[in-house]
Amino acid sequence: MSARLLFRTTLSLAAMLPLSVASEAFAGTPSCEQVTGTVSSRFSRNMRSFLGLDLSIATFGVIHQDRFEPRDDTHPVERRYCEAKVITTDGAQRRLWYVVEDNWGYAGIGSSVEFCISGLDPWHVYGAHCKSLR
């Protein structure tokens, strides 16, 4: 491949990058179901890192959206509050609460997810019984 062709290809790809970032930023807040993989992997990692437990989410049960806060003049971040029943690898059935926020990812691009599982927040990061995510 000639250097000129390689250079043109690189410039073409670089020009398309802002389009993909822009489309992701305006795609809207992901649904409650769309972020279960993120919640599951982060939960396993957090249990090992912070509590020293080998605990994961084995299955998600019924998932539903509790409320939706659209973006408006006074709320620049769109939020979707979700709840699910999960079974963890120790066999316990627990309640999971999580919030999906749009335009709250790295550098304000993309979305972020915060979550709490009943009985597994010993420092009450999300308040007693995960109250701030309900």
N, C-alpha and C positions, 0 to 999 in steps of 0.2 A: 504494500500500500504506500503510495507516495505521501510525502510529508504534507503536501498541499491538501490532498483528500482527507487525510487524518485531521488536519486543522479545521477544515470545513465541517466535518462530522462532529467534532468536539464543539464547535460554535453552535451548530444546529441543536445539539442535545442541551447545551447550556441555555439556549434561548427558550426551550420548552420547559425548563425547570420551574420558572415562576408561574407558568400556567398550571402545572400540577399542584403546586403549593396553594395557589389561589383557589383552585377548584376544591381542594380539601378543606380550606378555611371556610368556604361558603356552602359546604355540603350539608350543614346542619348537624345538630347533636346526634350522635349514634343512639340507636335504640337500646333499651335495657338488655335485650338478648345479644346484641352485637359486641358487648364488652365483657362477656362472661369469661372468655379466654384470658383477657388481661387480668381480671379479678383473680382467677384461679392460679395463674402463674405467680402473680405478685403475692398472693396469700401464702403459697408454699415457701417462697423465698423469705418472706417476713417471719414466718413461724420458725424457720431454721436460724435466721440471723438474729432475731430479737428475743425469742423465747426458748431457743434451743430444742424445739420440738420437730419431730419428723411427721408433720401433719399436712394434709392436702385436702382439697375439695374433691370428693369422689364423684358426686352427681349433683346437678342442679334440679330442683323440683319445679314447682310452679313459680314463674317469674312474672311480676307485674309492675307497672308504673304507678306510683302513689300520687305524684303530682308533677306538673310541668310548669316551669317559670320561663316564659319567652323573653328574649332580648327586647328591651325598649329603651326609652330615653333615660330612665333612672336605673336600669339594670343592664350593664354592658355585657354580662355573661349569661348565656342561656343555660338553664339547669334542668336536668331530668332526674327526679328522685325515684329510685327503684327499690324493690324488696323481693326477696326470694327465699325459699326454703332450700337448704343444702344438707347433704349428708357428707360428713368428713370421713377420712380414712380410718378413724377410730370407731366408726359406726354410729356416732352421735348425729342426731338431726338438730340443726341449728337454724336460726334466722340470720339472714344476711341483708344489710341495708347498704345501699351505695348511691352515690350521686355522680352523674356524668355531666361534665361542664364543657361547653363549646367555647372556643377562643381562649382557652385557659391552659393550653399545652405549652411546650417550650417556646419562648419568645412570643407568646400569644397566638401561636399557630397550632391548629388542631384541637384535640380535646384531651381532657384528663379525667381520671376516675379516682374517687376516694371511696373506701369501703370499710365496713366494720361488721364483725360476726359476733353474735351474742355469746358472752362468756369468754371471749378471747381478746379482750381489750383491757388487760390488767391495770394499765396506767390511765384509763379513762380519757384517752386522746380525743375521742368523739363524745365525751360526756358519759354519764351513767347510762348503761344499757343502750349505747350508740345513739343517744337522743339527737345529737346535732345532724345526723344523716337521715333521720326519719321524716 
